[in-house]
Amino acid sequence: MPAGLVRSAWAYRGFITGSVKREFQSRYQRSALGAVWIVIYPLVMMFIYTLVFSKLMKAKLPGLDSEMAYSIYLCAGMLTWNMFSEIVSRSMTMFLENANMLKKLSFPRICLPIIVTLSACINFSIIFGMFTVFLILSGNFPGLIYFAILPVLIVHIVFSVSLGIILDVLNVFFRDVGQFFAIVLQFWFWLTPIVYPISVVPESLRFLIMFNPMTYFVGAYQSILVNTPWPYLANFLPVLLITIAMVMIGRVLFRRRMGEMVDEL
């Protein structure tokens, strides 16, 4: 993010933190259990995956004998995908949803993507924290390699936000973009090795999976938490280059079209 945008966002940090807090509170204010639902969801998800796939179906990953390996593999993939999906889906409509505020209030427009990202990161942190506790209690914590997730997470977030901004700008001018991408997201999920290992994909089709940037993100989380090798950086280089390119495209679209977008809204 350019220095000017960073300074603008920092100057409005109160607005950003207040918006994130209000959003978090409004999500659960009419619920009897409130924010407890954030904890209940990952617990239920992990219980179902462990019971169904590890205990009932006895699902195992190729080359691994642990009965918990597939459940951990699936949870890691789902959590990775859910964060990506939340950031992109919400970013894609943030200008349309805040059209009145954009017209009436003067504030750095970069605040909106930051608010969306922080909200998604808080949700991810809580759920992934519960997943980490599950790994520790079940005796499957990978050790120090666990912290190799941090650089992957940073690139993962930047990729998701950049894609969301690009789609949001396009969605303001072409409203079909949002509808179309919702369909694309469904196909994208199944083209990402989340519920299946890439080793089961026929060689003739595997190259399609490898063109998918989310394959590298999901694979990195799963590799760290299941197979516990240090990530092979050369394999992660393509998605890093894609992320840098998307940041540049998103920045250009955001800066050149912001004025037109307000009029279009």
C-alpha positions as CSV (number, residue, x, y, z in Angstrom):
1,M,0.0,0.0,0.0
2,P,1.5,3.4,-1.0
3,A,2.6,5.7,1.8
4,G,-0.1,8.2,1.1
5,L,-2.9,5.6,1.6
6,V,-1.2,4.3,4.7
7,R,-1.2,7.8,6.2
8,S,-4.8,8.4,5.2
9,A,-5.9,5.1,6.8
10,W,-3.9,5.8,10.0
11,A,-5.5,9.2,10.3
12,Y,-8.9,7.6,10.2
13,R,-8.0,4.6,12.4
14,G,-10.8,5.6,14.9
15,F,-13.3,5.4,12.1
16,I,-11.9,2.0,11.0
17,T,-11.8,0.4,14.5
18,G,-15.3,1.8,15.3
19,S,-16.8,0.4,12.1
20,V,-15.2,-3.0,12.8
21,K,-16.5,-3.0,16.3
22,R,-20.0,-2.0,15.3
23,E,-20.1,-4.6,12.6
24,F,-19.0,-7.3,15.1
25,Q,-21.6,-6.3,17.6
26,S,-24.4,-5.9,15.1
27,R,-23.8,-9.5,13.9
28,Y,-24.8,-11.0,17.3
29,Q,-26.8,-8.3,19.1
30,R,-30.1,-10.0,18.6
31,S,-28.7,-13.5,19.4
32,A,-29.3,-15.0,22.8
33,L,-25.8,-16.6,22.8
34,G,-24.1,-13.6,21.2
35,A,-20.5,-14.0,20.2
36,V,-20.5,-17.5,21.6
37,W,-21.7,-18.6,18.1
38,I,-18.2,-17.8,16.8
39,V,-16.8,-20.5,19.1
40,I,-19.7,-23.0,18.6
41,Y,-19.3,-23.0,14.8
42,P,-15.7,-24.2,14.6
43,L,-16.3,-26.7,17.4
44,V,-19.2,-28.3,15.6
45,M,-17.3,-28.3,12.3
46,M,-14.3,-30.0,13.8
47,F,-16.5,-32.5,15.7
48,I,-18.5,-33.4,12.5
49,Y,-15.3,-33.8,10.3
50,T,-13.6,-35.9,13.0
51,L,-16.6,-38.1,13.7
52,V,-17.7,-38.6,10.1
53,F,-14.4,-38.8,8.2
54,S,-12.1,-40.2,10.9
55,K,-14.3,-42.5,12.9
56,L,-17.2,-43.5,10.6
57,M,-15.7,-43.4,7.1
58,K,-12.1,-44.1,8.2
59,A,-11.0,-41.7,5.5
60,K,-7.2,-41.5,5.1
61,L,-4.8,-39.5,3.0
62,P,-2.4,-41.4,0.7
63,G,0.9,-42.1,2.4
64,L,-0.3,-41.2,5.9
65,D,-1.5,-43.7,8.5
66,S,-3.0,-41.2,11.0
67,E,-6.8,-41.5,11.2
68,M,-7.0,-37.8,12.0
69,A,-4.9,-36.7,9.0
70,Y,-7.9,-36.3,6.6
71,S,-10.0,-34.4,9.1
72,I,-7.1,-31.9,9.7
73,Y,-6.5,-31.7,6.0
74,L,-10.2,-30.9,5.3
75,C,-10.4,-28.4,8.2
76,A,-7.3,-26.6,7.1
77,G,-8.6,-26.4,3.5
78,M,-12.1,-25.2,4.5
79,L,-10.8,-22.5,6.9
80,T,-8.4,-21.2,4.2
81,W,-11.2,-21.2,1.6
82,N,-13.8,-19.6,3.9
83,M,-11.5,-16.7,4.7
84,F,-10.8,-16.1,1.0
85,S,-14.4,-16.4,0.1
86,E,-15.5,-14.0,2.9
87,I,-13.0,-11.3,2.0
88,V,-13.6,-11.5,-1.8
89,S,-17.4,-11.7,-1.5
90,R,-17.7,-8.8,0.9
91,S,-15.1,-6.7,-0.9
92,M,-17.0,-7.2,-4.2
93,T,-20.0,-5.4,-2.9
94,M,-18.6,-2.9,-0.3
95,F,-18.9,0.2,-2.5
96,L,-22.5,-0.6,-3.5
97,E,-23.5,-1.4,0.0
98,N,-21.9,1.9,1.3
99,A,-23.1,4.1,-1.6
100,N,-24.9,6.5,0.7
101,M,-22.0,6.9,3.0
102,L,-19.6,7.4,0.1
103,K,-21.8,10.3,-1.2
104,K,-22.4,12.0,2.1
105,L,-19.2,11.6,4.0
106,S,-15.6,12.5,3.2
107,F,-13.1,9.8,4.3
108,P,-10.4,7.9,2.5
109,R,-12.0,5.2,0.4
110,I,-9.3,2.7,1.3
111,C,-10.9,2.5,4.7
112,L,-13.7,0.3,3.3
113,P,-11.4,-2.6,2.2
114,I,-9.5,-2.3,5.5
115,I,-12.7,-2.6,7.5
116,V,-13.8,-5.7,5.5
117,T,-10.3,-7.3,5.8
118,L,-10.1,-6.7,9.6
119,S,-13.5,-8.1,10.2
120,A,-12.7,-11.3,8.2
121,C,-9.3,-11.6,10.0
122,I,-11.0,-11.4,13.4
123,N,-13.3,-14.2,12.4
124,F,-10.5,-16.2,11.0
125,S,-8.3,-15.7,14.0
126,I,-11.0,-16.9,16.4
127,I,-11.9,-20.0,14.4
128,F,-8.3,-20.8,13.5
129,G,-7.4,-20.3,17.2
130,M,-10.0,-22.9,18.1
131,F,-8.6,-25.2,15.5
132,T,-5.1,-24.8,16.9
133,V,-6.4,-25.8,20.4
134,F,-8.0,-28.9,18.8
135,L,-4.6,-29.8,17.2
136,I,-2.9,-29.4,20.6
137,L,-5.5,-31.4,22.5
138,S,-5.6,-34.2,19.9
139,G,-1.8,-34.5,19.9
140,N,-1.5,-33.3,16.2
141,F,0.2,-29.9,16.7
142,P,2.9,-29.7,14.1
143,G,5.5,-27.9,16.3
144,L,7.5,-24.8,15.3
145,I,6.7,-25.3,11.7
146,Y,3.2,-24.0,12.6
147,F,4.5,-20.5,12.5
148,A,5.4,-20.9,8.8
149,I,1.7,-20.2,8.3
150,L,2.2,-16.5,9.1
151,P,3.9,-15.4,5.8
152,V,1.5,-17.6,3.8
153,L,-1.4,-15.9,5.7
154,I,-0.1,-12.4,4.8
155,V,0.1,-13.2,1.1
156,H,-3.3,-15.0,1.3
157,I,-4.9,-11.9,2.7
158,V,-3.3,-9.5,0.2
159,F,-4.3,-11.8,-2.7
160,S,-7.9,-11.9,-1.5
161,V,-8.2,-8.2,-0.9
162,S,-6.7,-7.3,-4.2
163,L,-9.0,-9.6,-6.1
164,G,-12.0,-8.2,-4.1
165,I,-11.1,-4.6,-5.0
166,I,-10.7,-5.4,-8.7
167,L,-14.1,-7.1,-8.7
168,D,-15.7,-4.4,-6.7
169,V,-14.6,-1.6,-9.1
170,L,-15.8,-3.7,-12.1
171,N,-19.1,-4.5,-10.2
172,V,-19.9,-0.8,-9.8
173,F,-19.9,-0.3,-13.6
174,F,-21.1,-3.8,-14.6
175,R,-23.5,-5.2,-12.1
176,D,-23.5,-8.6,-13.7
177,V,-19.9,-9.1,-12.4
178,G,-21.1,-9.8,-8.9
179,Q,-23.7,-12.4,-10.0
180,F,-21.3,-14.0,-12.4
181,F,-18.5,-14.3,-9.9
182,A,-20.8,-16.0,-7.3
183,I,-21.2,-18.8,-9.9
184,V,-17.4,-18.8,-10.6
185,L,-16.8,-19.2,-6.9
186,Q,-18.8,-22.4,-6.7
187,F,-16.7,-23.9,-9.6
188,W,-13.5,-22.5,-8.1
189,F,-14.1,-24.3,-4.8
190,W,-14.3,-27.7,-6.5
191,L,-11.3,-26.9,-8.7
192,T,-9.3,-26.4,-5.5
193,P,-7.9,-29.5,-3.7
194,I,-9.8,-29.0,-0.4
195,V,-11.9,-32.1,0.0
196,Y,-9.6,-34.2,-2.2
197,P,-5.8,-34.5,-2.4
198,I,-4.3,-33.4,-5.7
199,S,-2.7,-36.8,-6.1
200,V,-6.1,-38.3,-7.0
201,V,-6.5,-35.9,-9.9
202,P,-5.6,-37.6,-13.3
203,E,-2.3,-36.4,-14.7
204,S,-4.1,-35.1,-17.8
205,L,-6.2,-32.7,-15.7
206,R,-3.7,-31.8,-13.0
207,F,-2.2,-28.9,-14.9
208,L,-5.6,-27.2,-14.6
209,I,-5.5,-27.4,-10.8
210,M,-2.0,-26.0,-10.8
211,F,-3.2,-22.9,-12.7
212,N,-5.4,-22.2,-9.7
213,P,-3.8,-19.7,-7.2
214,M,-5.9,-21.1,-4.3
215,T,-4.3,-24.5,-4.9
216,Y,-1.0,-23.0,-3.6
217,F,-2.6,-21.3,-0.6
218,V,-4.7,-24.3,0.5
219,G,-1.8,-26.6,-0.2
220,A,0.6,-24.6,2.0
221,Y,-1.7,-24.7,5.0
222,Q,-2.5,-28.4,4.5
223,S,1.2,-29.2,4.0
224,I,2.2,-27.4,7.2
225,L,-0.5,-28.8,9.4
226,V,-0.7,-32.4,8.0
227,N,2.7,-33.3,6.5
228,T,4.7,-30.8,8.5
229,P,7.5,-30.1,6.0
230,W,8.9,-26.6,5.7
231,P,7.1,-24.9,2.7
232,Y,9.1,-25.2,-0.5
233,L,9.3,-21.5,-1.5
234,A,9.9,-22.2,-5.2
235,N,6.4,-23.8,-5.4
236,F,4.9,-20.7,-3.8
237,L,6.7,-18.2,-6.1
238,P,4.0,-18.3,-8.9
239,V,1.2,-17.3,-6.6
240,L,3.4,-14.6,-5.0
241,L,4.0,-13.1,-8.5
242,I,0.2,-13.3,-9.2
243,T,-0.5,-11.5,-6.0
244,I,1.9,-8.7,-6.7
245,A,0.4,-8.3,-10.2
246,M,-3.1,-8.1,-8.7
247,V,-2.0,-5.5,-6.1
248,M,-0.8,-3.3,-9.0
249,I,-3.9,-3.8,-11.0
250,G,-6.2,-3.2,-8.0
251,R,-4.3,0.0,-7.1
252,V,-4.5,1.4,-10.6
253,L,-8.3,0.7,-10.9
254,F,-9.0,2.0,-7.4
255,R,-7.1,5.3,-7.9
256,R,-8.3,6.0,-11.5
257,R,-12.0,5.0,-11.1
258,M,-12.8,6.1,-7.6
259,G,-14.2,9.5,-8.7
260,E,-16.3,7.9,-11.4
261,M,-17.5,5.2,-9.1
262,V,-19.1,7.8,-6.7
263,D,-21.0,9.3,-9.6
264,E,-22.0,5.8,-10.9
265,L,-23.3,4.9,-7.4
